[in-house]
Amino acid sequence: PMAWLHDSLEMEEIAGHEWTEDGVIVSKDHAHQHYTNNHRQYGDLRTSMKASEFGQELKKIFGVELGEKRPSGAIDGTRQRCYVFPPLSLARLLFEQYIGVSGLWPLNKQDIDPLS
């Protein structure tokens, strides 16, 4: 999910949820669907990861900083299991460390938005 995660970190959102310095909580299903939709844009769906593989890969990248929870409130009418992603700056640092490259991110979102 590297291209998807890079895009999410750059755009500061996952599946329509803003990724801030407080982190972001996203249902596992919504995160995986967002990845699958993104993967469809980049390549062959036959190579997209199943939900369990996707979660394992996120754990490799973020380690203990990736949390999981099942909020008491319902999302789309059901209690869903969620990923609790770390704060944006930490997530970017962990991603860079994982791929062995630094300096990937603009100083702020306006630097990548041509309409601002």
Secondary structure, 3 states (H helix, E strand, C coil): CHHHHHHHHHHCEECCEECECCEEEEEHHHHHHHHHHHHHHHCCHHHCCCHHHHHHHHHHHHHHHCEEECCCCCECCECCCEEEECCHHHHHHHHHHHHCCCCCCCCCHHHCCCCC
